Structure formats: structure tokens, C-alpha cells
């Protein structure tokens, strides 16, 4: 996972971001294989193609796409580095997602220090994504550590999530408790 060139650009611009997706889940104790690395930011400066010009000169392929008005994301920058590392920089649309980034904790991953959302916040992100695999991932994350503390932490912020995911959360808990 050589994300250093992408992280360097984000860091140089002072952009707040956090590792999300399967690599974040692995960092929190639930290993799940994936090819790409995902970062979440609330800073739409990453959608400016000029930000990535240096990486493109080094052989990276960069595709920055702004989300439409009805898209759940403000945008995504797909970066394929010259060494084959596949990185997506997801641009959050909602305030609650920015708060997930702010609450993230710095962890050492593969020799790098990277912000990783709390397990409860990863559950919220999975609930918001809402797909079958996302719900399985949320259940697996809930099984890690102190379940009651995780439920309390999710409940503390679930009302902030848009779109409303409380029905999914109740369904997930009911399925686990059955």
C-alpha cells in the first residue's frame, strides 16, 4: 500500500482526510481484502486537476469527477500510481462525514501514520452506504471489541447521518440479536 504520493499532496495542501474502506476496517481489527485504498476528505480542492499534475508527470493516471446534485458524494478522485497502487480520494458531501474525519485517530499503518475513523464511525459510514456488503461489514465491525460501547457510540452520532440510517441500524441490531 504505497499511498505516500497521494498523502504527501493532501498533507502539503493541509487537507484533512482519513483512511476508509477495507484498509480502515483492517486497521480496526477486521481484515478484508481489497485492491484499492480509499481516503475520505471534505475538501473539494482535491477535485482541481492541477492538484494532481505532479503525480501525472510522474506517470500516474488521475481522474477527478465532481458529483452531481443528487449524488451522495461531492466527488471522487481516482489515482492509479505508476507502481499500480490504486487510490480513491472520496469527497464527502455532508457535515456528518467531515465530523467523522475530525474524530478519526492517528494510527501507524504499514510504516505510515494515517488518520482512521473510530470503529463506530466506520459503522456509520457503512450504514450510509447501505449495500449488502456494507451491512455485512457493519455487523462484523460491531462484533469487534466492546459491543455495548460501540452501540452507544453509534447511537451518539446516528441522528447526524444523512440520509437517515436509523432504520438500517435497528434492522442490523435486530438481525444480530435474533
PyMOL commands that set and color helices and strands:
alter all, ss='L'
color gray80, all
select helices_A, chain A and resi 4-12+21-27+44-47+49-57+95-103+119-129+132-142+147-160+166-177
alter helices_A, ss='H'
color red, helices_A
select strands_A, chain A and resi 17-20+36-41+61-66+75-80+86-91+105-109+112-116
alter strands_A, ss='S'
color yellow, strands_A
deselect
rebuild
show_as cartoon
